[in-house]
Amino acid sequence: MNSLEIIRLMNREDRKVAAAVEREVPAIARAVDAIVQALRSGGRLIYVGAGSSGRLAILDAAECQPTFGISRETVQALIAGGRRAITSAVEGAEDSVKNAVKDLRRAKLSRRDVVVGVAASATTPYVLGAVKYAKKKGAATIGVAANREGQLRKLTDIFIAPEVGPEVLTGSTRLKAGTAQKMVLNMLSTAAMVEMGHAYENLLIDMEMTNQKLEGRAVRILQAASGKSVSAAEHALRSAGHNMRVGLIMLRRGVDAAAARKLLAKAKGNLRAALGE
């Protein structure tokens, strides 16, 4: 095949991914409910994976803090082989059940947490060991895989397995299987955070503003949510100490920052209630 033929083949195969994920939507929704229940009880979402699956989990966990303004502890990921495995292959790391238990002990896993084991094959010893230990501790368990016949299905409370079919390169699960896993992880974390109130309608309301680009985005969000001018949104954001929730209350209810904070505190952090909706 020439380059164009290879790419067309890959593109045809990738079209199967969304359909495979769609078939798992009911299980994904149940998983989101379990995650929300854990978070509301003071627990955490802990991903566990190895290789490509582990790196996808690391990516999803890393994005949650700046996107939703939560603590780094709330959503975290453990990868077989530790930090070094994020950028390089660590030989034999995924075969260690002992290290999975050790890593979860170090994370101080409790029964309030929910553990999501991510393994395309559904047979990775590190992930299976982590799930077994989580069940022993009484934590909720979720499996994300591309193989319905692996052990992970029998071990987890909720099992999600988009079956994407053979890869273009046989056995290279960083392709369709990896894309499917990325889509599922996006759904799990995003839907859970929305249900936890970390969005207003379809707008990010708790994102961290760590650069000028994000400050500009925050102004546009406040403008869109309030219908006010750019200058009014900029003023509100500055006066609110870059707290978007406080800024939106100021804009929508015509109050100053101090009054907006009182309204938010009275509503126990519920933005819609503070807005009088």
Residue pairs with C-beta under 8 A, 6 or more apart in sequence:
1 9
9 168
10 168
10 175
13 165
13 167
13 168
13 175
13 176
14 176
14 179
16 164
16 165
16 176
17 162
17 164
17 176
17 179
17 180
17 183
18 183
20 162
20 163
20 164
20 165
20 180
21 28
21 162
21 180
21 183
21 184
21 187
23 162
23 163
24 160
24 161
24 162
24 184
27 158
27 159
27 160
28 160
28 184
28 187
28 188
29 191
30 158
31 116
31 142
31 158
31 160
31 188
32 187
32 188
32 191
32 192
32 195
34 114
34 140
34 142
34 157
34 158
35 45
35 114
35 116
35 142
35 188
35 192
36 192
36 195
36 196
37 114
37 140
38 44
38 45
38 112
38 113
38 114
38 139
38 140
39 45
39 74
39 192
39 196
40 196
41 112
42 112
43 110
43 112
43 113
43 114
43 139
44 73
44 74
44 75
44 76
44 112
44 113
44 114
45 61
45 74
45 75
45 76
45 113
45 114
45 116
45 188
45 189
45 192
46 76
46 77
46 78
46 104
46 107
46 109
46 113
46 114
46 115
46 116
47 57
47 58
47 60
47 61
47 75
47 76
47 77
47 78
47 115
47 116
47 118
47 185
48 54
48 57
48 77
48 78
48 79
48 100
48 103
48 104
48 115
48 116
48 117
48 118
48 126
48 127
48 130
48 131
49 55
49 56
49 57
49 58
49 77
49 78
49 79
49 80
49 117
49 118
49 119
49 124
49 127
50 79
50 80
50 81
50 85
50 93
50 94
50 119
50 124
50 126
50 127
51 80
51 85
51 89
51 94
51 124
52 120
52 173
52 174
52 178
53 118
53 119
53 120
53 124
53 127
53 144
53 173
53 178
53 181
54 77
54 78
54 79
54 80
54 81
54 85
54 86
54 118
55 79
55 85
55 86
56 118
56 178
56 181
56 182
56 185
57 77
57 79
57 116
57 118
57 185
58 77
58 79
58 86
59 182
60 75
60 77
60 182
60 185
60 186
60 188
60 189
61 75
61 76
61 77
61 189
62 77
63 189
64 70
64 74
64 75
64 189
64 193
65 71
65 72
65 74
65 75
65 208
66 207
66 208
66 210
67 193
67 204
67 207
68 193
68 196
68 198
68 199
68 204
68 206
68 207
69 198
69 206
69 207
69 208
70 193
70 198
70 206
75 189
76 107
78 100
78 103
78 104
78 107
78 130
79 85
79 86
80 90
80 93
80 94
80 96
80 99
80 100
80 124
80 126
80 127
81 90
81 93
81 94
82 90
82 93
82 103
84 90
85 93
93 99
93 126
94 124
94 125
94 126
94 127
95 125
95 126
96 125
96 126
96 129
97 125
97 126
97 128
97 129
97 132
98 129
99 126
99 129
100 125
100 126
100 127
100 128
100 129
100 130
100 133
101 129
101 130
101 133
103 130
104 115
104 130
104 133
104 134
104 137
109 115
109 133
109 134
109 137
109 139
110 137
110 139
111 137
111 138
111 139
112 139
113 134
113 139
113 140
114 139
114 140
114 141
114 142
115 130
115 131
115 134
115 139
115 140
115 141
115 142
116 141
116 142
116 143
116 144
116 185
116 188
117 127
117 128
117 130
117 131
117 141
117 142
117 143
117 144
117 152
117 155
117 156
118 127
118 144
118 145
118 181
118 185
119 127
119 128
119 143
119 144
119 145
119 150
119 152
120 145
120 146
120 147
120 173
120 177
120 178
120 181
121 145
121 146
121 147
121 150
121 173
122 143
122 145
122 146
122 147
122 148
122 149
122 150
122 151
122 152
122 153
122 161
123 147
123 150
123 151
123 152
127 152
128 151
128 152
128 155
131 141
131 143
131 152
131 155
131 156
132 155
134 140
134 141
135 141
135 155
140 157
140 158
141 155
141 156
141 157
141 158
142 156
142 157
142 158
142 159
142 160
142 188
143 152
143 153
143 155
143 156
143 158
143 159
143 160
143 161
144 160
144 161
144 181
144 184
144 185
145 152
145 153
145 159
145 160
145 161
146 161
146 162
146 163
146 164
146 173
146 176
146 177
146 180
146 181
147 161
147 163
148 159
148 161
148 163
152 159
153 159
153 161
160 184
162 180
162 183
162 184
164 176
164 177
164 179
164 180
165 176
167 173
167 175
167 176
167 177
168 175
168 176
169 175
193 199
197 269
197 270
197 271
198 204
198 205
198 206
199 205
199 206
200 225
200 248
200 271
200 272
201 225
203 221
203 224
203 225
204 217
204 221
205 221
205 225
205 244
205 245
205 248
205 271
206 244
206 245
207 214
207 217
207 218
207 244
208 214
209 215
209 218
209 242
215 237
215 242
218 237
218 242
218 244
219 230
219 233
219 234
219 237
220 233
221 244
222 228
222 233
222 236
222 237
222 244
222 247
222 248
222 251
223 229
223 230
223 232
223 233
225 248
225 251
225 252
226 232
226 233
226 236
226 248
226 251
226 252
228 236
228 251
232 251
233 247
233 251
236 247
236 248
236 250
236 251
237 244
237 247
239 247
239 250
239 256
239 257
240 246
240 247
240 250
240 257
240 260
241 257
245 264
245 271
245 274
246 257
246 260
246 261
246 264
247 260
248 271
248 275
249 255
249 260
249 263
249 264
249 271
249 274
249 275
250 256
250 257
250 260
252 275
253 259
253 260
253 263
253 275
253 276
255 263
260 274
263 274
264 271
264 274
266 274
267 273
267 274
